[in-house]
């Protein structure tokens, strides 16, 4: 169990100039890249690290990243991205988050006088680099610290690292801005195979779809571009789509799933129906302590079309770390019946977030635990885990709960037997037997 005292000790150590060691947290969505931005702050700079997520969202991971300075003689950086100036010059401030690295150049007491851009051809692209000359006579690669632009995005697109993607034929200028200084180079592209159209098809799965994108090229060939395309849902309240084209149903309704590749976009319209699967499942939960007292709940929901007698059913818990253990957390009272869509909440307090618990238990759900829902005959009807070795889990385990994070894990759609796909971290909204059976 985690206690608020841990968070207090961490903040106390930081206030006294120390850094409490913390392990990087893991977002529920996979990280695709890491960007670092530094702005002047007092006598130094404050840097922030932002992790780009697979669903095109982002997360500030400044306090979870490991920070280094390439030139401590010019500037130092602490574990919170705060840069202290030491002497005039320039240094790269770098953040490492899991296996991802991002960095930016910080210039102190010197200015950039020019930026030279050079581009090397690669298959269907160019790799461009920016080299800045400084007023102190030094030079440094500022490719990842510059703002890149293309004069004609229909001919070539350039990303934040200077990689140019060929889209058409003709001339285009690729420029890099570092501070107030801009440099560029002109590329002449010819023989580029262009995309004339894209088709999107979506195959239904359980409470989900797998969409694929196929591009038709100007040379009359086709190419599968599902993982290269950019995916977007027109209504994320109805369905979300990830970078691999997998659509997750969230509510009944119509949604457009768009795939864009090399400037061409195609749309597939889906009529999503979120129905009932015929089983009682774990619907929402929190496993931790927050304010020094017990703070956890498990809410189950009847996702079936008929009432279910859950008397004698058990909620089990099991630790994923050594030594592993499995124990009963709660047994439903005899005669407890859940109608279709109805809820039951077990909690370590009389109420959670203003919702009165149907039953109260002593706290006992560890942050790295697994939770199992067992029918009266011992059959496991649902399970979820926060550790790869948790005795109860389905598919990809969920990230551990963070200290002072008042959100829960809540189910979206019905059970696909993959925890990482079925649950999202969001503000807690527990429900009890008195709650509406028509609301998830």
Buried (B, 14 or more C-beta within 10 A) or exposed (E): EBBBEBBEEBEEEBEEEEEEEEEBBBBBBBBBBBBBBBEEEEEBBBBBBBBBBBBBEBBEBBBBBEBBBBBEEBBBBBBBBBBBBBEEBBBBBBBBBBEBBBBBBBBBEBEBEEBBBBBEEEEEBBBBBBBBBBEEEEBBEBBBBBEBBBBBBEBBBBEBBBBBBBBBBBEBBBBBBBBEBBBBBEBEBEEBBBBEEBEBEBEEEEBBBBBBBBBBBEEEEEBEBBEBBEBBBBBEEBBBBBBBBBBBBBBEBEBBBBBBBBBBBBEBEBEBEBEBBEBBBBBBBBBBBBEEEBBBBBBBBBBBEEEBEBEBBBBBBBBBEEEEEEEEBBBBEEEBBBEBBBBBBBBBBEBBBEBBBBBBBEBBBBBBBBBBBBBBEEEEBBBBBBBEBBBBBBEBBBBBBBBBEEEBBBBBBBBBEBBBBBBBBEEBBBBBBEBEBEEB
